[in-house]
Amino acid sequence: MSRLSPLRRALLGGLLLAAAGVVQAQQVLRVTAIPDESPTELARKAGPLMKYLEAKLGVKVEYTPVTDYAAAVETLVNRKVDLAWFGGFTFVQANARSGGKIIPLVQREEDTRFRSVFITTDPAIKTLTDLKGKDLSFGSPSSTSGHLMPRSFLLQAGLNPEKDFKHVAFSGAHDATVAAVAAGKVQAGALNISVWEKLVADGKVDTAKVRVFFTTPTYYDYNWSVHADMPAALREKLKQALLALSRDTAEGKEVLELQRATRFVPTQPENYKGIEAAAKSAGLL
């Protein structure tokens, strides 16, 4: 082999260092989540999980908040993030936007039988049909549990929100829906049962004033999704890290409690066909 001149050796060394820098720069897993709760609550939930994933994957993990549900969809579709926490409807939207390139990895065990609740302060409202002529708040327009599925069950009950209600509002988030109902801004609201139960447990809602009058049947909901362009080995490692979370360890217990999960279980695109059908039926997809 011919010997390299000092200049060529220096140039080659520089190129190798630059390449190493690129690889190192890519060793960051970027994570986001639909903003279905307040930014402070989302950040609180994300912290321990990001720390856990860093240790399991051996890469830096960064949580990046987004302003709305549509932004969460676009960031994963355009590969500006690597991992996204979606509701069932946002997963369906992202999968459609990407031409079928979004892969759901895992969902909470609770998400295999998720439900929504309708709440009110009005003693005259006891059933869905009592909502006729009333004001109702959903969460975000792209929310599965705060809009799509509640709307689907209203339609099944023979109620068209735009025709049968006095006014339809969108609060933007589940906790904001509860606040709107409690403040009397609307007479009823629909939201995620998990957030409702957490607010009740934390004493952040007066159940003597605000009550649940209807709980929906079950459906599949939230999941952690990635883009199909993620290397298969990293995708599998990430999936296994999430599946390995256990309440039997202090770390796992902290993460799972913040995620309001018993454990994570594998999921698949077929689980969300019902949500896709509901979205198309409601004219939302």
Buried (B, 14 or more C-beta within 10 A) or exposed (E): EEEEEEEEEEEEEEEEEEEEEEEEEEEEBBBBBBBBBEEEBBEEBBEBBBBBBBEBBEBBBBBBBBEBBBBBBBBBBEBBBBBBBBBBBBBBBBBBBBEEBBBBBBBBEBBBEBBBBBBBBBEEBEEBEBBEEBBBBBBBBBBBBBBBBBBBBBBEEEBEBEEBBEEBBBBBBBBBBBBBBBEEBBBBBBBBBBBBEBBBEEEEBEEEEBBBBBEBEBBBBBBBBBBEEBEEEBBEBBBEBBBEBEBEEEEBBBBBEBBBBEBBBEBEBEBBEBBBEBBEBBEBB
